[in-house]
Amino acid sequence: MTARIRPAPEQRRGRRPGTSTTRQSILDAARARFASAGFAATTIRQVASDAGVDAALVMQFFRSKDELFGAVMSISPDTLARLTRAFDGPDEHLGERVVRAFLDVWEGAAQDSQPLMAMLRGAVVNEQANAQLRDFIQARLLNAAGARTADDNAVLRAGLASSMLVGLVMGRQIVGVPTLAGADTETLVALVAPAIQSVLTPKSH
């Protein structure tokens, strides 16, 4: 008796099952890749490999790397609100609240920190990331600080504080200055908060 040989099942082509799940997998992979490598060094093939799909499939969802990057840049309203809320309340301990909220967002949960890190890394070589970062700082830090007081230099002081904090993140996460990268959050808050406090809070005359 001759055994029947079953034909091998045909390999399925095209999009894998679960369009929304696949798209989210690609976004998650792209978010992590952009955050760690930056815009210029990231390729569609790398993202596809990280997501476990073909590069052609990534292009079906996102027509270019710029479009994929734009989709990754979405930041949750709760993340933005946490930074704004740091400016609520009295001037006392304002610097501590701002520094703590800033580090909590930029170095906290991946869904919050990775888009921001991707934005920061990409700002040097990608105009979209540059504009996103400017808008983020303007909308969340400068406006919130400027709304606290009618002082003519309020927005300038907020810009200085923002630059100091972004520089801190750059030193820790991108440049990797050993003393900064190795410092714990509480130590940084204790050292940086007084400086941010003095910049944000006008001295009484």
Backbone as JSON Lines, residues from 0, in Angstrom:
{"i":0,"aa":"M","n":[0.84,-1.2,0.0],"ca":[0.0,0.0,0.0],"c":[0.88,1.25,0.0]}
{"i":1,"aa":"T","n":[0.61,2.13,-0.95],"ca":[1.42,3.33,-1.07],"c":[0.82,4.46,-0.25]}
{"i":2,"aa":"A","n":[1.66,5.03,0.59],"ca":[1.18,6.15,1.43],"c":[1.0,7.39,0.58]}
{"i":3,"aa":"R","n":[-0.07,8.09,0.85],"ca":[-0.3,9.33,0.13],"c":[0.58,10.44,0.68]}
{"i":4,"aa":"I","n":[1.13,11.19,-0.23],"ca":[1.97,12.33,0.18],"c":[1.15,13.6,0.03]}
{"i":5,"aa":"R","n":[0.93,14.23,1.14],"ca":[0.14,15.47,1.12],"c":[1.0,16.63,0.62]}
{"i":6,"aa":"P","n":[0.44,17.42,-0.26],"ca":[1.22,18.57,-0.75],"c":[1.46,19.57,0.38]}
{"i":7,"aa":"A","n":[2.64,20.19,0.36],"ca":[2.97,21.19,1.38],"c":[2.03,22.37,1.26]}
{"i":8,"aa":"P","n":[1.54,22.88,2.37],"ca":[0.63,24.03,2.31],"c":[1.33,25.23,1.71]}
{"i":9,"aa":"E","n":[0.59,25.97,0.91],"ca":[1.16,27.16,0.29],"c":[1.45,28.22,1.34]}
{"i":10,"aa":"Q","n":[2.6,28.87,1.17],"ca":[2.96,29.94,2.11],"c":[2.09,31.16,1.85]}
{"i":11,"aa":"R","n":[1.5,31.67,2.9],"ca":[0.63,32.82,2.75],"c":[1.46,34.06,2.48]}
{"i":12,"aa":"R","n":[0.97,34.86,1.57],"ca":[1.66,36.08,1.19],"c":[0.84,37.29,1.62]}
{"i":13,"aa":"G","n":[1.48,38.45,1.5],"ca":[0.78,39.69,1.82],"c":[0.79,39.95,3.31]}
{"i":14,"aa":"R","n":[-0.19,40.73,3.77],"ca":[-0.24,41.12,5.17],"c":[-0.57,39.92,6.03]}
{"i":15,"aa":"R","n":[0.11,39.84,7.15],"ca":[-0.2,38.75,8.05],"c":[-1.48,39.08,8.79]}
{"i":16,"aa":"P","n":[-2.14,38.07,9.37],"ca":[-3.43,38.32,10.02],"c":[-3.34,39.38,11.1]}
{"i":17,"aa":"G","n":[-4.42,40.14,11.24],"ca":[-4.48,41.16,12.28],"c":[-3.81,42.44,11.86]}
{"i":18,"aa":"T","n":[-4.48,43.19,11.01],"ca":[-3.88,44.42,10.48],"c":[-3.49,45.39,11.58]}
{"i":19,"aa":"S","n":[-4.39,45.61,12.54],"ca":[-4.11,46.58,13.6],"c":[-2.95,46.1,14.48]}
{"i":20,"aa":"T","n":[-2.9,44.78,14.73],"ca":[-1.83,44.23,15.55],"c":[-0.49,44.36,14.84]}
{"i":21,"aa":"T","n":[-0.48,44.07,13.54],"ca":[0.75,44.17,12.76],"c":[1.24,45.61,12.72]}
{"i":22,"aa":"R","n":[0.34,46.53,12.47],"ca":[0.72,47.95,12.42],"c":[1.31,48.39,13.75]}
{"i":23,"aa":"Q","n":[0.71,47.96,14.85],"ca":[1.21,48.34,16.16],"c":[2.58,47.73,16.42]}
{"i":24,"aa":"S","n":[2.8,46.5,15.96],"ca":[4.1,45.86,16.12],"c":[5.18,46.64,15.38]}
{"i":25,"aa":"I","n":[4.84,47.11,14.2],"ca":[5.79,47.91,13.42],"c":[6.08,49.23,14.13]}
{"i":26,"aa":"L","n":[5.04,49.88,14.65],"ca":[5.23,51.14,15.36],"c":[6.09,50.95,16.62]}
{"i":27,"aa":"D","n":[5.83,49.87,17.36],"ca":[6.62,49.6,18.56],"c":[8.09,49.38,18.21]}
{"i":28,"aa":"A","n":[8.32,48.6,17.15],"ca":[9.7,48.34,16.73],"c":[10.37,49.62,16.24]}
{"i":29,"aa":"A","n":[9.64,50.43,15.49],"ca":[10.2,51.68,14.97],"c":[10.49,52.66,16.1]}
{"i":30,"aa":"R","n":[9.6,52.72,17.07],"ca":[9.78,53.64,18.2],"c":[11.07,53.3,18.94]}
{"i":31,"aa":"A","n":[11.28,52.02,19.22],"ca":[12.48,51.6,19.94],"c":[13.73,51.84,19.09]}
{"i":32,"aa":"R","n":[13.65,51.56,17.8],"ca":[14.81,51.72,16.91],"c":[15.18,53.19,16.75]}
{"i":33,"aa":"F","n":[14.19,54.06,16.51],"ca":[14.46,55.49,16.37],"c":[15.04,56.06,17.66]}
{"i":34,"aa":"A","n":[14.53,55.58,18.8],"ca":[14.98,56.09,20.09],"c":[16.43,55.7,20.36]}
{"i":35,"aa":"S","n":[16.83,54.5,19.95],"ca":[18.18,54.03,20.26],"c":[19.2,54.4,19.2]}
{"i":36,"aa":"A","n":[18.79,54.43,17.93],"ca":[19.75,54.65,16.84],"c":[19.63,56.02,16.19]}
{"i":37,"aa":"G","n":[18.48,56.68,16.33],"ca":[18.26,57.95,15.67],"c":[17.66,57.77,14.29]}
{"i":38,"aa":"F","n":[17.21,58.88,13.71],"ca":[16.53,58.83,12.42],"c":[17.44,58.39,11.29]}
{"i":39,"aa":"A","n":[18.63,59.01,11.19],"ca":[19.51,58.76,10.05],"c":[19.98,57.31,9.98]}
{"i":40,"aa":"A","n":[20.27,56.72,11.14],"ca":[20.83,55.36,11.16],"c":[19.77,54.27,11.07]}
{"i":41,"aa":"T","n":[18.53,54.62,11.22],"ca":[17.45,53.63,11.18],"c":[17.01,53.38,9.74]}
{"i":42,"aa":"T","n":[16.81,52.11,9.4],"ca":[16.33,51.75,8.06],"c":[15.02,50.99,8.17]}
{"i":43,"aa":"I","n":[14.28,51.01,7.07],"ca":[13.02,50.26,7.02],"c":[13.28,48.77,7.23]}
{"i":44,"aa":"R","n":[14.36,48.26,6.67],"ca":[14.69,46.83,6.83],"c":[14.95,46.48,8.29]}
{"i":45,"aa":"Q","n":[15.62,47.36,9.03],"ca":[15.86,47.1,10.44],"c":[14.56,47.06,11.22]}
{"i":46,"aa":"V","n":[13.69,48.02,10.94],"ca":[12.4,48.05,11.63],"c":[11.6,46.8,11.31]}
{"i":47,"aa":"A","n":[11.59,46.4,10.04],"ca":[10.86,45.2,9.63],"c":[11.4,43.98,10.35]}
{"i":48,"aa":"S","n":[12.72,43.87,10.42],"ca":[13.33,42.74,11.11],"c":[12.96,42.71,12.59]}
{"i":49,"aa":"D","n":[13.01,43.89,13.23],"ca":[12.65,43.97,14.65],"c":[11.19,43.57,14.88]}
{"i":50,"aa":"A","n":[10.34,43.93,13.92],"ca":[8.91,43.63,14.05],"c":[8.55,42.24,13.57]}
{"i":51,"aa":"G","n":[9.48,41.54,12.91],"ca":[9.23,40.2,12.41],"c":[8.37,40.17,11.17]}
{"i":52,"aa":"V","n":[8.51,41.19,10.31],"ca":[7.73,41.26,9.07],"c":[8.68,41.61,7.92]}
{"i":53,"aa":"D","n":[8.15,41.55,6.7],"ca":[8.93,41.94,5.53],"c":[8.97,43.47,5.42]}
{"i":54,"aa":"A","n":[10.04,43.97,4.83],"ca":[10.17,45.4,4.61],"c":[9.04,45.92,3.73]}
{"i":55,"aa":"A","n":[8.62,45.1,2.76],"ca":[7.52,45.51,1.87],"c":[6.24,45.73,2.65]}
{"i":56,"aa":"L","n":[6.06,44.96,3.71],"ca":[4.86,45.11,4.53],"c":[4.88,46.43,5.29]}
{"i":57,"aa":"V","n":[6.05,46.81,5.77],"ca":[6.18,48.11,6.45],"c":[5.78,49.23,5.49]}
{"i":58,"aa":"M","n":[6.21,49.1,4.23],"ca":[5.91,50.12,3.24],"c":[4.43,50.14,2.85]}
{"i":59,"aa":"Q","n":[3.73,49.03,3.08],"ca":[2.28,49.03,2.82],"c":[1.55,49.89,3.84]}
{"i":60,"aa":"F","n":[2.05,49.88,5.06],"ca":[1.42,50.68,6.12],"c":[1.93,52.13,6.09]}
{"i":61,"aa":"F","n":[3.24,52.3,5.85],"ca":[3.87,53.62,5.9],"c":[4.69,53.78,4.62]}
{"i":62,"aa":"R","n":[4.38,54.77,3.84],"ca":[4.95,54.89,2.5],"c":[6.41,55.3,2.48]}
{"i":63,"aa":"S","n":[6.94,55.8,3.59],"ca":[8.33,56.23,3.63],"c":[8.81,56.22,5.08]}
{"i":64,"aa":"K","n":[10.12,56.36,5.25],"ca":[10.66,56.43,6.61],"c":[10.17,57.7,7.3]}
{"i":65,"aa":"D","n":[10.03,58.79,6.56],"ca":[9.51,60.03,7.14],"c":[8.09,59.83,7.69]}
{"i":66,"aa":"E","n":[7.26,59.12,6.93],"ca":[5.89,58.89,7.38],"c":[5.86,57.98,8.6]}
{"i":67,"aa":"L","n":[6.72,56.97,8.61],"ca":[6.82,56.08,9.77],"c":[7.3,56.87,10.99]}
{"i":68,"aa":"F","n":[8.27,57.73,10.8],"ca":[8.79,58.54,11.9],"c":[7.7,59.45,12.45]}
{"i":69,"aa":"G","n":[6.92,60.04,11.56],"ca":[5.83,60.9,12.0],"c":[4.81,60.17,12.84]}
{"i":70,"aa":"A","n":[4.52,58.92,12.47],"ca":[3.55,58.13,13.23],"c":[4.09,57.78,14.61]}
{"i":71,"aa":"V","n":[5.4,57.57,14.69],"ca":[6.03,57.23,15.97],"c":[6.01,58.41,16.94]}
{"i":72,"aa":"M","n":[5.99,59.64,16.41],"ca":[6.14,60.82,17.24],"c":[4.93,61.17,18.1]}
{"i":73,"aa":"S","n":[3.86,60.44,17.97],"ca":[2.67,60.75,18.76],"c":[2.97,60.55,20.25]}
{"i":74,"aa":"I","n":[2.68,61.57,21.05],"ca":[2.91,61.53,22.49],"c":[1.58,61.62,23.19]}
{"i":75,"aa":"S","n":[1.38,60.78,24.17],"ca":[0.08,60.7,24.82],"c":[-0.27,62.0,25.55]}
{"i":76,"aa":"P","n":[-1.56,62.37,25.58],"ca":[-1.97,63.57,26.3],"c":[-1.59,63.53,27.77]}
{"i":77,"aa":"D","n":[-1.61,62.34,28.35],"ca":[-1.26,62.22,29.77],"c":[0.19,62.59,30.02]}
{"i":78,"aa":"T","n":[1.07,62.2,29.08],"ca":[2.48,62.55,29.2],"c":[2.65,64.06,29.18]}
{"i":79,"aa":"L","n":[1.98,64.71,28.26],"ca":[2.07,66.16,28.15],"c":[1.5,66.84,29.4]}
{"i":80,"aa":"A","n":[0.4,66.31,29.9],"ca":[-0.24,66.91,31.08],"c":[0.65,66.8,32.31]}
{"i":81,"aa":"R","n":[1.42,65.72,32.42],"ca":[2.29,65.55,33.58],"c":[3.34,66.66,33.65]}
{"i":82,"aa":"L","n":[3.84,67.08,32.52],"ca":[4.81,68.17,32.51],"c":[4.15,69.5,32.84]}
{"i":83,"aa":"T","n":[2.95,69.71,32.3],"ca":[2.24,70.96,32.57],"c":[1.88,71.07,34.05]}
{"i":84,"aa":"R","n":[1.45,69.95,34.64],"ca":[1.04,69.97,36.06],"c":[2.19,70.31,36.99]}
{"i":85,"aa":"A","n":[3.42,70.09,36.55],"ca":[4.57,70.41,37.4],"c":[4.63,71.9,37.72]}
{"i":86,"aa":"F","n":[4.02,72.73,36.85],"ca":[4.03,74.18,37.06],"c":[2.86,74.65,37.92]}
{"i":87,"aa":"D","n":[1.95,73.76,38.24],"ca":[0.83,74.12,39.1],"c":[1.31,74.24,40.54]}
{"i":88,"aa":"G","n":[0.69,75.11,41.29],"ca":[1.04,75.23,42.7],"c":[1.97,76.39,42.97]}
{"i":89,"aa":"P","n":[2.41,76.52,44.22],"ca":[3.24,77.66,44.63],"c":[4.65,77.57,44.06]}
{"i":90,"aa":"D","n":[5.36,78.71,44.13],"ca":[6.75,78.75,43.65],"c":[7.66,77.84,44.46]}
{"i":91,"aa":"E","n":[7.32,77.64,45.71],"ca":[8.16,76.79,46.56],"c":[8.24,75.38,45.97]}
{"i":92,"aa":"H","n":[9.46,74.88,45.82],"ca":[9.73,73.54,45.27],"c":[9.34,73.42,43.79]}
{"i":93,"aa":"L","n":[9.17,74.56,43.1],"ca":[8.85,74.5,41.67],"c":[9.96,73.79,40.89]}
{"i":94,"aa":"G","n":[11.22,74.15,41.18],"ca":[12.33,73.54,40.48],"c":[12.36,72.03,40.65]}
{"i":95,"aa":"E","n":[12.11,71.57,41.88],"ca":[12.09,70.13,42.14],"c":[10.97,69.45,41.36]}
{"i":96,"aa":"R","n":[9.78,70.05,41.34],"ca":[8.65,69.45,40.63],"c":[8.93,69.35,39.13]}
{"i":97,"aa":"V","n":[9.51,70.41,38.58],"ca":[9.78,70.42,37.14],"c":[10.86,69.4,36.78]}
{"i":98,"aa":"V","n":[11.94,69.38,37.51],"ca":[13.03,68.43,37.22],"c":[12.54,66.99,37.35]}
{"i":99,"aa":"R","n":[11.79,66.72,38.41],"ca":[11.3,65.36,38.64],"c":[10.33,64.93,37.53]}
{"i":100,"aa":"A","n":[9.43,65.83,37.14],"ca":[8.48,65.5,36.08],"c":[9.2,65.3,34.75]}
{"i":101,"aa":"F","n":[10.19,66.14,34.47],"ca":[10.93,66.06,33.22],"c":[11.67,64.72,33.12]}
{"i":102,"aa":"L","n":[12.39,64.35,34.17],"ca":[13.12,63.09,34.15],"c":[12.17,61.9,34.13]}
{"i":103,"aa":"D","n":[11.04,62.03,34.82],"ca":[10.07,60.94,34.87],"c":[9.52,60.66,33.48]}
{"i":104,"aa":"V","n":[9.29,61.71,32.7],"ca":[8.75,61.53,31.35],"c":[9.82,61.07,30.37]}
{"i":105,"aa":"W","n":[10.98,61.72,30.39],"ca":[12.03,61.42,29.41],"c":[12.74,60.11,29.67]}
{"i":106,"aa":"E","n":[12.74,59.66,30.93],"ca":[13.49,58.45,31.26],"c":[12.61,57.39,31.9]}
{"i":107,"aa":"G","n":[11.3,57.54,31.79],"ca":[10.37,56.61,32.42],"c":[9.92,55.51,31.49]}
{"i":108,"aa":"A","n":[8.62,55.23,31.5],"ca":[8.05,54.14,30.72],"c":[8.36,54.32,29.23]}
{"i":109,"aa":"A","n":[8.61,53.21,28.55],"ca":[9.04,53.25,27.15],"c":[8.03,53.96,26.25]}
{"i":110,"aa":"Q","n":[6.73,53.76,26.5],"ca":[5.73,54.37,25.63],"c":[5.76,55.89,25.7]}
{"i":111,"aa":"D","n":[6.3,56.43,26.79],"ca":[6.44,57.88,26.94],"c":[7.82,58.36,26.51]}
{"i":112,"aa":"S","n":[8.86,57.68,26.97],"ca":[10.23,58.15,26.76],"c":[10.76,57.9,25.35]}
{"i":113,"aa":"Q","n":[10.37,56.79,24.73],"ca":[10.93,56.46,23.43],"c":[10.57,57.47,22.33]}
{"i":114,"aa":"P","n":[9.31,57.93,22.24],"ca":[9.04,58.97,21.24],"c":[9.85,60.23,21.47]}
{"i":115,"aa":"L","n":[10.03,60.61,22.73],"ca":[10.8,61.82,23.02],"c":[12.27,61.64,22.68]}
{"i":116,"aa":"M","n":[12.83,60.46,23.0],"ca":[14.22,60.2,22.67],"c":[14.42,60.13,21.16]}
{"i":117,"aa":"A","n":[13.46,59.54,20.46],"ca":[13.53,59.5,19.0],"c":[13.49,60.91,18.43]}
{"i":118,"aa":"M","n":[12.65,61.75,19.01],"ca":[12.54,63.14,18.59],"c":[13.86,63.88,18.84]}
{"i":119,"aa":"L","n":[14.46,63.65,20.0],"ca":[15.69,64.34,20.36],"c":[16.84,63.88,19.46]}
{"i":120,"aa":"R","n":[16.95,62.59,19.23],"ca":[18.01,62.08,18.36],"c":[17.82,62.54,16.92]}
{"i":121,"aa":"G","n":[16.56,62.62,16.5],"ca":[16.29,62.96,15.11],"c":[16.33,64.44,14.82]}
{"i":122,"aa":"A","n":[16.29,65.28,15.85],"ca":[16.18,66.73,15.64],"c":[17.37,67.3,14.88]}
{"i":123,"aa":"V","n":[18.52,66.66,14.96],"ca":[19.72,67.17,14.31],"c":[19.65,66.98,12.79]}
{"i":124,"aa":"V","n":[19.05,65.87,12.34],"ca":[19.1,65.53,10.92],"c":[17.73,65.54,10.24]}
{"i":125,"aa":"N","n":[16.67,65.67,11.01],"ca":[15.33,65.57,10.44],"c":[14.51,66.79,10.85]}
{"i":126,"aa":"E","n":[14.02,67.55,9.86],"ca":[13.29,68.78,10.15],"c":[11.99,68.5,10.88]}
{"i":127,"aa":"Q","n":[11.34,67.38,10.56],"ca":[10.09,67.05,11.24],"c":[10.33,66.85,12.73]}
{"i":128,"aa":"A","n":[11.4,66.12,13.06],"ca":[11.73,65.92,14.47],"c":[12.12,67.23,15.12]}
{"i":129,"aa":"N","n":[12.84,68.06,14.4],"ca":[13.24,69.37,14.92],"c":[12.01,70.2,15.26]}
{"i":130,"aa":"A","n":[11.05,70.24,14.33],"ca":[9.82,71.01,14.56],"c":[9.01,70.43,15.7]}
{"i":131,"aa":"Q","n":[8.96,69.1,15.78],"ca":[8.22,68.43,16.86],"c":[8.82,68.79,18.21]}
{"i":132,"aa":"L","n":[10.15,68.77,18.28],"ca":[10.82,69.08,19.55],"c":[10.6,70.54,19.95]}
{"i":133,"aa":"R","n":[10.7,71.45,18.98],"ca":[10.43,72.86,19.27],"c":[9.01,73.04,19.78]}
{"i":134,"aa":"D","n":[8.06,72.39,19.11],"ca":[6.67,72.53,19.5],"c":[6.42,71.95,20.88]}
{"i":135,"aa":"F","n":[7.06,70.81,21.16],"ca":[6.91,70.17,22.46],"c":[7.39,71.09,23.58]}
{"i":136,"aa":"I","n":[8.58,71.65,23.4],"ca":[9.14,72.54,24.42],"c":[8.31,73.81,24.55]}
{"i":137,"aa":"Q","n":[7.92,74.36,23.41],"ca":[7.13,75.6,23.43],"c":[5.79,75.4,24.11]}
{"i":138,"aa":"A","n":[5.09,74.34,23.74],"ca":[3.73,74.13,24.21],"c":[3.68,73.7,25.66]}
{"i":139,"aa":"R","n":[4.63,72.89,26.1],"ca":[4.52,72.29,27.42],"c":[5.33,72.99,28.49]}
{"i":140,"aa":"L","n":[6.48,73.5,28.16],"ca":[7.32,74.1,29.18],"c":[7.3,75.62,29.13]}
{"i":141,"aa":"L","n":[7.49,76.18,27.95],"ca":[7.53,77.64,27.87],"c":[6.18,78.26,28.19]}
{"i":142,"aa":"N","n":[5.12,77.73,27.59],"ca":[3.8,78.3,27.82],"c":[3.35,78.13,29.26]}
{"i":143,"aa":"A","n":[3.63,76.96,29.82],"ca":[3.22,76.7,31.2],"c":[3.95,77.63,32.16]}
{"i":144,"aa":"A","n":[5.23,77.84,31.92],"ca":[6.0,78.74,32.79],"c":[5.57,80.18,32.59]}
{"i":145,"aa":"G","n":[5.33,80.57,31.33],"ca":[4.93,81.94,31.06],"c":[3.59,82.3,31.65]}
{"i":146,"aa":"A","n":[2.72,81.3,31.79],"ca":[1.39,81.54,32.33],"c":[1.4,81.78,33.84]}
{"i":147,"aa":"R","n":[2.5,81.46,34.49],"ca":[2.57,81.61,35.95],"c":[2.7,83.06,36.39]}
{"i":148,"aa":"T","n":[3.32,83.88,35.54],"ca":[3.63,85.23,35.97],"c":[3.63,86.18,34.78]}
{"i":149,"aa":"A","n":[3.41,87.45,35.07],"ca":[3.42,88.47,34.02],"c":[4.81,89.04,33.8]}
{"i":150,"aa":"D","n":[5.81,88.48,34.48],"ca":[7.18,88.96,34.35],"c":[7.62,88.91,32.89]}
{"i":151,"aa":"D","n":[8.24,89.99,32.41],"ca":[8.64,90.09,31.0],"c":[9.62,89.01,30.57]}
{"i":152,"aa":"N","n":[10.41,88.51,31.51],"ca":[11.44,87.52,31.18],"c":[11.0,86.08,31.46]}
{"i":153,"aa":"A","n":[9.7,85.87,31.74],"ca":[9.24,84.55,32.12],"c":[9.5,83.51,31.04]}
{"i":154,"aa":"V","n":[9.18,83.85,29.79],"ca":[9.37,82.89,28.7],"c":[10.86,82.65,28.46]}
{"i":155,"aa":"L","n":[11.67,83.7,28.56],"ca":[13.11,83.53,28.39],"c":[13.67,82.61,29.47]}
{"i":156,"aa":"R","n":[13.23,82.82,30.71],"ca":[13.71,81.97,31.8],"c":[13.26,80.53,31.6]}
{"i":157,"aa":"A","n":[12.04,80.34,31.11],"ca":[11.57,78.99,30.85],"c":[12.39,78.33,29.73]}
{"i":158,"aa":"G","n":[12.77,79.13,28.73],"ca":[13.6,78.6,27.65],"c":[14.96,78.16,28.16]}
{"i":159,"aa":"L","n":[15.54,78.95,29.07],"ca":[16.82,78.57,29.65],"c":[16.7,77.28,30.47]}
{"i":160,"aa":"A","n":[15.65,77.2,31.27],"ca":[15.44,75.99,32.07],"c":[15.25,74.77,31.17]}
{"i":161,"aa":"S","n":[14.47,74.94,30.1],"ca":[14.24,73.84,29.17],"c":[15.54,73.37,28.54]}
{"i":162,"aa":"S","n":[16.38,74.33,28.14],"ca":[17.67,73.99,27.53],"c":[18.56,73.23,28.51]}
{"i":163,"aa":"M","n":[18.53,73.64,29.76],"ca":[19.32,72.95,30.78],"c":[18.86,71.51,30.95]}
{"i":164,"aa":"L","n":[17.55,71.3,30.96],"ca":[17.01,69.96,31.16],"c":[17.23,69.07,29.94]}
{"i":165,"aa":"V","n":[17.03,69.63,28.75],"ca":[17.3,68.86,27.54],"c":[18.78,68.5,27.47]}
{"i":166,"aa":"G","n":[19.65,69.42,27.86],"ca":[21.08,69.13,27.9],"c":[21.42,68.02,28.87]}
{"i":167,"aa":"L","n":[20.72,67.98,29.99],"ca":[20.92,66.91,30.96],"c":[20.58,65.55,30.36]}
{"i":168,"aa":"V","n":[19.45,65.49,29.67],"ca":[19.05,64.24,29.03],"c":[20.03,63.86,27.93]}
{"i":169,"aa":"M","n":[20.48,64.83,27.15],"ca":[21.48,64.57,26.11],"c":[22.74,63.97,26.71]}
{"i":170,"aa":"G","n":[23.2,64.56,27.8],"ca":[24.41,64.07,28.44],"c":[24.28,62.67,28.98]}
{"i":171,"aa":"R","n":[23.11,62.36,29.52],"ca":[22.88,61.04,30.11],"c":[22.6,59.97,29.06]}
{"i":172,"aa":"Q","n":[21.69,60.28,28.15],"ca":[21.14,59.25,27.28],"c":[21.81,59.15,25.91]}
{"i":173,"aa":"I","n":[22.34,60.25,25.4],"ca":[22.89,60.24,24.04],"c":[24.41,60.3,24.05]}
{"i":174,"aa":"V","n":[24.98,61.32,24.71],"ca":[26.44,61.41,24.81],"c":[26.98,60.33,25.74]}
{"i":175,"aa":"G","n":[26.24,60.04,26.81],"ca":[26.66,59.0,27.74],"c":[27.8,59.41,28.64]}
{"i":176,"aa":"V","n":[27.78,60.66,29.11],"ca":[28.81,61.11,30.05],"c":[28.73,60.21,31.3]}
{"i":177,"aa":"P","n":[29.81,59.5,31.63],"ca":[29.73,58.48,32.68],"c":[29.16,58.97,34.01]}
{"i":178,"aa":"T","n":[29.61,60.13,34.48],"ca":[29.12,60.61,35.78],"c":[27.63,60.94,35.74]}
{"i":179,"aa":"L","n":[27.16,61.42,34.58],"ca":[25.73,61.72,34.45],"c":[24.92,60.45,34.26]}
{"i":180,"aa":"A","n":[25.4,59.58,33.39],"ca":[24.68,58.34,33.11],"c":[24.58,57.45,34.34]}
{"i":181,"aa":"G","n":[25.58,57.52,35.21],"ca":[25.58,56.67,36.39],"c":[24.86,57.25,37.59]}
{"i":182,"aa":"A","n":[24.47,58.5,37.52],"ca":[23.81,59.15,38.66],"c":[22.36,58.7,38.76]}
{"i":183,"aa":"D","n":[21.87,58.49,39.98],"ca":[20.47,58.12,40.16],"c":[19.59,59.37,40.12]}
{"i":184,"aa":"T","n":[18.31,59.16,39.91],"ca":[17.37,60.27,39.72],"c":[17.34,61.21,40.91]}
{"i":185,"aa":"E","n":[17.31,60.66,42.11],"ca":[17.2,61.51,43.3],"c":[18.41,62.42,43.46]}
{"i":186,"aa":"T","n":[19.59,61.92,43.13],"ca":[20.8,62.74,43.2],"c":[20.71,63.89,42.2]}
{"i":187,"aa":"L","n":[20.25,63.58,41.0],"ca":[20.12,64.62,39.97],"c":[19.09,65.67,40.37]}
{"i":188,"aa":"V","n":[17.97,65.22,40.91],"ca":[16.94,66.16,41.34],"c":[17.5,67.1,42.41]}
{"i":189,"aa":"A","n":[18.22,66.54,43.38],"ca":[18.78,67.34,44.46],"c":[19.78,68.37,43.95]}
{"i":190,"aa":"L","n":[20.56,68.01,42.93],"ca":[21.6,68.91,42.43],"c":[21.06,69.92,41.42]}
{"i":191,"aa":"V","n":[20.12,69.49,40.57],"ca":[19.66,70.34,39.48],"c":[18.49,71.23,39.88]}
{"i":192,"aa":"A","n":[17.64,70.76,40.79],"ca":[16.44,71.51,41.16],"c":[16.73,72.93,41.63]}
{"i":193,"aa":"P","n":[17.75,73.16,42.49],"ca":[18.0,74.55,42.92],"c":[18.33,75.48,41.75]}
{"i":194,"aa":"A","n":[19.06,74.96,40.74],"ca":[19.41,75.79,39.59],"c":[18.17,76.11,38.77]}
{"i":195,"aa":"I","n":[17.32,75.12,38.55],"ca":[16.08,75.35,37.8],"c":[15.16,76.28,38.57]}
{"i":196,"aa":"Q","n":[15.13,76.13,39.9],"ca":[14.32,76.99,40.75],"c":[14.75,78.45,40.61]}
{"i":197,"aa":"S","n":[16.06,78.68,40.62],"ca":[16.56,80.06,40.55],"c":[16.3,80.68,39.18]}
{"i":198,"aa":"V","n":[16.27,79.86,38.12],"ca":[16.01,80.38,36.78],"c":[14.52,80.67,36.59]}
{"i":199,"aa":"L","n":[13.68,79.77,37.07],"ca":[12.24,79.91,36.84],"c":[11.57,80.92,37.74]}
{"i":200,"aa":"T","n":[12.08,81.08,38.94],"ca":[11.42,81.94,39.92],"c":[12.1,83.31,39.98]}
{"i":201,"aa":"P","n":[11.4,84.39,39.65],"ca":[12.02,85.72,39.72],"c":[12.34,86.09,41.16]}
{"i":202,"aa":"K","n":[13.48,86.72,41.33],"ca":[13.87,87.14,42.67],"c":[13.04,88.33,43.11]}
{"i":203,"aa":"S","n":[12.66,88.31,44.36],"ca":[11.87,89.43,44.89],"c":[12.77,90.64,45.08]}
{"i":204,"aa":"H","n":[12.2,91.8,44.85],"ca":[12.97,93.04,44.98],"c":[12.61,93.73,46.29]}
